[in-house]
Amino acid sequence: MMKAILVAAAALALAGAAAAPRAMNDIQVVGSHNSFKARIPAAVMAKIRAAEPRTAEGLDYYHLPLAQQLDRGVRQLEIDIFADPEGGRYAAPQGEAWARAAGELTGFDRAAMLKPGFKVFHIPDIDYLSTCPTLVRCLGEIDRWSRAHPRHLPIMITINAADMSSGRPGISSPLPLDDKRLLDALDGEIRLVLPGRRLITPDEVRGSAASLRSAVHQRGWPSLAAARGRIFILFDVRKPVSDVYRDGHPSLAGRAMFGWYPEGYPESAIQIVQDPIADGEQIRRWVGEGVIVRTRTDANTVEARSHDLTKARAAMASGAQAVSTDYYPGAPDPLRARFVVTLPGGAMERCSPVRVSDRCSLRP
């Protein structure tokens, strides 16, 4: 009789653990890096290889359209932006001239590039093609998919801006983003596509806490149930830009995006770590403290060429909520490397192994 009671109690405890409410930072998902990136035309790649072979190797990957990535389970996306408030700044890339001279049809959307607004691509003039050439289009594609799948895990978008001149000949210089007017316009484009509660904002997470950082460390993130079907954005930029973004917006009050700030800052809630092997302990500490972390499983096609999953395994073991790859299931494989990154067992999502130690189900 006593044995039966103990077995029943254990079963109830397990069921309770499985059904325990989770927060939106208790998960781990597979993401993609430079998620918008289209294939570089052959004529352009030939010129890059001739001038900089190692650069060419690192650029030899591309992606499915954003909605197709989401169909395959990707839940973190990265979008690179370039400010173009007047329009036309990137409407005549050098690479397109090379491709046309070689007779290639690239699908370059010059009409979109002539209009004012933030543009999306990787490197001016050479890696200039995107599956969605403007920020509004990229966010719109994600939003349409999200509305059609309203119970999905929260989608994290990293918006990255390389807004300084590379100093390389033939590469157009971007507009610096340390300008409040440009940053306000960026928030405006985001809120145009993702109004109201479509977006999880710093204001929602902070609530009545003294700062965003204290809210994350003491009260925690919104529940997973409240975050399902929604989107949140991290702004990944150099320090002068992130400083202007928070100027007049303490703890990012009123802002559309979270930022990447040092851990002691009031605005600090999300961190980016490029190397989960060297910094695995730091990631685990942050994740345990309530911080959301995005890290990488591979970079510049290096791991794909050698079939090396060491970095991927370290990223997963760190508990980082987003582990980003160029090689999710179904990703284009121009190297014919057959290199694929998933979570254990072929999963694309699971509970964070650092934050959740009991039985866990992510079913809605």
C-alpha positions in Angstrom: 0.0 0.0 0.0 2.8 2.4 1.0 4.7 1.6 -2.2 1.6 2.5 -4.3 1.2 5.8 -2.5 4.8 6.7 -3.1 4.6 5.8 -6.8 1.4 7.9 -7.1 3.1 10.8 -5.3 6.1 10.6 -7.6 3.9 10.6 -10.7 2.0 13.6 -9.4 5.3 15.4 -8.7 6.5 14.7 -12.2 3.3 15.8 -13.8 3.4 19.0 -11.8 7.0 19.6 -12.8 6.1 19.0 -16.5 3.2 21.4 -16.2 5.1 24.1 -14.2 4.7 27.5 -15.8 7.8 28.6 -17.7 9.2 32.1 -18.5 10.2 33.2 -22.0 13.9 32.9 -21.0 13.6 29.2 -20.0 13.9 28.0 -23.5 16.6 27.3 -26.0 16.1 27.6 -29.8 18.1 27.3 -33.0 18.5 30.6 -34.8 20.1 31.8 -38.0 22.9 34.3 -38.7 22.6 36.9 -41.4 19.2 35.4 -41.9 18.3 37.7 -44.9 21.4 36.8 -47.0 20.9 35.8 -50.6 23.4 34.1 -52.8 26.2 36.3 -54.1 26.2 36.3 -57.9 28.9 34.1 -59.5 30.6 37.0 -61.3 30.9 38.9 -58.0 32.1 35.9 -56.1 34.8 35.3 -58.7 36.1 38.8 -58.2 36.1 38.4 -54.4 38.0 35.1 -54.7 40.6 36.7 -56.9 41.2 39.6 -54.6 40.5 38.0 -51.1 40.2 34.2 -51.2 39.6 33.9 -47.4 36.9 36.5 -47.5 35.2 34.6 -50.3 35.3 31.4 -48.3 33.6 33.1 -45.3 30.9 34.6 -47.5 30.0 31.3 -49.3 26.7 30.7 -47.7 23.1 32.0 -48.0 19.7 31.4 -46.6 16.1 30.5 -47.4 13.5 33.3 -47.2 12.6 34.2 -43.6 9.2 32.5 -43.6 10.7 29.2 -44.9 13.3 29.4 -42.1 10.5 29.8 -39.5 8.7 26.8 -41.1 11.8 24.8 -40.4 11.8 25.7 -36.7 14.2 28.7 -36.7 13.2 31.1 -33.9 15.9 33.6 -33.8 16.7 35.8 -36.9 19.3 38.4 -37.6 18.8 41.4 -39.9 21.5 43.8 -41.0 20.4 47.3 -41.6 21.7 50.4 -43.4 20.1 53.8 -43.0 18.9 55.4 -46.2 16.6 58.3 -45.2 16.6 59.9 -48.7 16.5 56.7 -50.7 18.8 55.7 -53.5 22.0 55.4 -51.5 22.4 51.7 -52.3 20.5 51.6 -55.6 23.6 51.1 -57.8 25.9 48.5 -56.2 29.1 47.7 -58.0 28.4 44.0 -57.8 25.2 44.4 -59.7 27.1 46.0 -62.6 29.6 43.1 -62.6 26.7 40.6 -62.6 24.8 42.3 -65.4 28.0 42.5 -67.5 28.3 38.7 -67.1 24.7 38.2 -68.1 23.5 37.2 -64.7 19.9 37.9 -63.5 20.1 38.6 -59.8 16.7 39.7 -58.8 18.1 42.9 -57.4 15.2 45.2 -56.4 16.3 48.6 -57.5 12.8 50.1 -57.1 12.9 49.2 -53.4 16.4 50.6 -53.0 15.3 54.0 -54.5 12.7 54.5 -51.7 13.6 56.1 -48.4 13.9 53.8 -45.4 16.3 51.2 -43.8 17.8 48.8 -46.3 18.8 45.2 -45.6 21.9 43.4 -46.9 25.3 42.3 -45.7 28.1 44.3 -47.3 27.7 47.3 -49.6 28.5 46.6 -53.2 29.7 43.0 -52.9 27.2 41.1 -50.7 24.3 43.3 -51.6 21.4 40.9 -52.2 18.8 40.1 -49.7 15.7 37.9 -49.6 13.9 41.0 -48.3 15.7 44.2 -49.3 14.1 46.6 -46.7 13.5 46.3 -43.0 9.8 46.9 -43.4 9.6 43.9 -45.8 11.7 41.7 -43.6 9.6 42.4 -40.5 6.4 42.2 -42.5 7.3 38.7 -43.6 8.1 37.6 -40.1 4.8 39.2 -38.8 2.7 37.5 -41.4 4.2 34.1 -40.5 3.7 34.8 -36.8 0.1 35.8 -37.2 -0.5 32.5 -39.1 1.1 30.5 -36.3 -0.1 32.3 -33.1 1.1 29.7 -30.6 4.8 29.8 -31.7 7.6 30.3 -29.2 8.7 34.0 -29.1 10.8 35.0 -32.1 14.0 36.9 -31.2 15.2 39.3 -33.9 18.7 40.7 -33.8 19.1 43.9 -35.7 22.7 44.6 -36.5 24.2 47.7 -38.0 27.8 47.9 -39.4 27.5 51.7 -39.7 31.1 52.7 -40.2 33.3 52.8 -43.3 35.3 49.6 -43.9 38.0 51.5 -45.5 38.1 49.0 -48.3 38.3 50.3 -51.9 35.1 49.9 -53.8 32.9 49.5 -50.7 30.4 52.3 -50.2 30.4 54.0 -46.7 27.2 53.7 -44.7 25.6 56.5 -42.8 26.7 56.5 -39.1 23.7 55.7 -36.8 24.7 57.7 -33.8 22.0 60.2 -34.7 18.8 60.3 -32.6 16.7 61.2 -35.7 17.8 58.0 -37.5 17.2 55.9 -34.4 13.8 57.4 -33.8 13.0 56.6 -37.5 14.2 53.0 -36.9 11.8 52.6 -34.0 9.1 54.1 -36.1 9.6 51.5 -38.9 9.5 48.7 -36.4 6.3 49.9 -34.7 4.7 50.5 -38.1 5.0 46.7 -38.8 4.8 45.4 -35.2 2.2 47.6 -33.4 0.9 47.2 -29.9 1.4 43.9 -28.3 2.9 42.3 -31.3 6.2 43.4 -29.8 7.6 42.5 -26.4 9.2 45.7 -25.3 11.6 46.9 -22.6 8.7 48.7 -21.0 6.7 45.5 -20.6 9.6 43.6 -19.1 10.6 46.4 -16.8 7.1 47.1 -15.5 7.3 48.9 -12.1 10.9 47.8 -11.4 13.6 50.4 -10.9 15.5 49.4 -14.0 15.3 46.8 -16.8 18.3 45.0 -15.3 16.7 44.7 -11.9 13.5 43.5 -13.4 15.3 40.7 -15.3 17.4 39.7 -12.3 14.8 39.9 -9.6 11.3 39.4 -11.1 12.2 37.7 -14.3 10.9 37.8 -17.9 7.2 37.5 -19.0 5.8 34.0 -18.9 6.2 31.8 -21.9 2.4 31.7 -22.3 2.3 35.6 -22.5 5.2 35.6 -25.0 3.9 33.0 -27.4 3.0 34.4 -30.8 5.0 37.5 -30.3 8.4 39.0 -31.2 11.2 40.8 -29.4 14.2 42.7 -30.9 17.8 43.2 -29.8 19.8 46.1 -31.2 23.4 45.0 -31.9 25.5 48.1 -32.6 28.7 49.8 -31.5 28.7 51.7 -28.2 28.2 55.3 -29.5 25.0 54.1 -31.2 23.7 52.2 -28.2 24.4 55.2 -26.0 22.4 57.5 -28.2 19.6 55.0 -28.4 19.2 55.1 -24.6 19.8 58.8 -24.2 16.6 60.3 -22.8 15.2 56.8 -22.5 16.4 55.4 -19.1 16.1 51.6 -19.0 15.0 52.0 -22.7 11.7 53.5 -21.7 9.6 54.0 -24.7 12.0 52.2 -27.0 11.0 49.4 -29.4 14.2 47.3 -28.9 16.3 45.9 -26.2 20.0 46.8 -26.4 23.4 45.1 -25.9 24.8 46.8 -22.9 27.5 45.8 -20.3 26.0 43.8 -17.5 26.2 46.6 -14.9 24.1 49.0 -17.0 20.4 49.6 -16.0 19.5 48.7 -19.7 21.3 45.4 -19.6 19.0 42.4 -20.2 20.3 40.5 -23.2 23.9 39.6 -24.1 25.6 38.4 -27.3 28.6 36.0 -26.9 30.5 35.1 -30.1 32.5 32.2 -28.7 30.7 29.7 -26.4 33.8 27.6 -26.0 36.0 30.4 -24.5 33.0 32.0 -22.7 30.8 29.1 -21.8 31.0 29.7 -18.1 30.1 33.3 -18.5 27.1 32.4 -20.6 26.0 29.8 -18.0 26.3 32.5 -15.2 24.2 35.0 -17.2 21.6 32.5 -18.1 21.3 31.4 -14.5 20.9 35.0 -13.4 18.0 35.5 -15.8 19.8 37.2 -18.7 18.9 36.1 -22.3 22.0 35.2 -24.3 22.5 34.7 -28.0 25.6 32.8 -29.2 27.1 31.2 -32.3 27.6 27.5 -33.3 29.7 28.2 -36.4 31.1 31.2 -38.3 32.5 32.0 -41.7 31.9 28.5 -43.0 34.9 27.2 -40.9 33.0 24.6 -38.9 31.0 23.5 -42.0 34.1 22.8 -44.0 35.6 20.6 -41.3 32.3 19.1 -40.0 33.3 20.4 -36.5 30.4 20.4 -34.0 32.6 21.4 -31.0 31.4 25.0 -30.9 27.8 23.9 -31.5 27.9 21.5 -28.5 29.4 24.2 -26.3 26.7 26.6 -27.3 23.9 24.2 -26.5 25.5 23.1 -23.1 25.9 26.8 -22.1 22.1 27.1 -21.9 22.1 30.2 -24.2 18.5 30.8 -25.3 19.5 31.3 -28.9 22.2 29.3 -30.7 22.7 30.8 -34.1 23.9 28.9 -37.2 24.2 29.2 -41.0 23.2 25.5 -41.3 19.8 24.8 -39.9 17.9 21.9 -41.5 17.1 22.6 -45.1 19.5 25.6 -45.3 21.2 26.0 -48.8 24.4 24.1 -49.0 26.6 25.7 -51.6 29.7 23.9 -50.2 27.9 20.5 -50.4 29.2 20.0 -46.9 26.1 18.3 -45.5 26.7 20.1 -42.2 23.6 20.6 -40.2 23.1 22.1 -36.7 20.2 21.2 -34.5 19.6 20.7 -30.8 20.0 17.1 -29.4 17.8 14.6 -31.1 17.2 16.8 -34.1 15.1 19.3 -32.1 14.9 23.0 -32.9 13.6 24.0 -29.5 13.8 22.7 -25.9 14.0 24.0 -22.4 17.3 25.6 -21.4 19.4 22.9 -19.8 20.8 25.5 -17.4 17.5 27.0 -16.3 15.3 23.9 -16.2 16.4 20.8 -14.4 13.1 18.9 -14.2 10.8 17.4 -16.8 9.8 20.0 -19.4 7.3 20.3 -22.2 7.1 23.2 -24.5 3.7 22.3 -25.9 1.3 25.3 -25.9 
